[in-house]
Amino acid sequence: MTEMPAWAGRARVVMLGRPGCHLCEDAWKVIGAVAGEAGATRAEVTLDEVAEADREEYWDKIPVTFVDGARHDFWRVDEGRLRAALNS
């Protein structure tokens, strides 16, 4: 996939995940804390909300984090890396 999906731009930080995913829950906590400190908007998108091509691209990488519409991290969210991205 070469273009970022439109849903990746819903907020400054977007997490693609699925209900019941413990890694997603952990990532969302980090995103909430860091985005809150930075005053950045955040949104959660589930695999059920995205196009089939996006599900195929990302299903094995969730949670996938996007910052400013570009893929930032997958599987885990590194707090320091996210903070640096939001402060750049």
N, C-alpha and C positions, 0 to 999 in steps of 0.2 A: 504494500500500500504506500503510495507516494504522497498523497494529499492527506492532511489531517482532517478528520471528520468534523462536521459543523458542531456537533454536541461537545467537542473538546474545548470550545470557546465559550461555554455557558457561564463560566466564572473565571477568575484569575487562576484558581487551582481546581482542577476537575479530577475526581477519582472514578475510574471505571471498576466496578466490582460486581458481586452477586450476594444476595441475602444468604446468611448463614456461614459466610466465609470468615474464619477467624483472622486471617491475614488482613482482610479488608477492614475488619473492626479495629485492629491494631493500627493500620495505616490511617484510618479516619481520625483516630485520637491524635496522632502526630500532626496530621494536616490541620485539625481544628486548633491545636495549640499554636502552631507556627503561623498559620494564616491569621489567627486572632491577634497575635503579637504584631504582625505586619499590617494589619488592617486590610487584608486581602479577602476578596469574596471567594467562596468555595461552593462546590456543587458535587453531588454524588449521582452517578449514572449507572444503571444496572445493565447487565448483558441483555436483558429482555427488552430494553428500550432502544437498542441500536440495530443497525442493518445487519443482515446475515454476513456480509463481507467483513464487517467490523468484529462480529462474534468470532468468525474463523481466524481473524488476525490476532485477537487479544485473549481469547478464552483461557489459554494456558499460561498467561502472564499476569493474571489479575492478583492483586489489585494493580492497576496501571494508573499512574499519576501523570497528568498533563499540567504544564504551567504555561500560561499565555498561549494556549492552543497547541503547544508542541509536547510530544512525549518526553517525560522527565525521568521517571523511574518505573520499575515493575517489581512485583513480588513483595518488596518492602519499601518503606519510605525512610530515607536517611534524613534525620532532622536537620543536621548541619548543611547538607546539600540543598535541601528545600529552602532553608532560611537564606542561604547565599543566592539562590535563584530569585527569590522574592525581593531581595535587597539590591539586585543588579539593575 
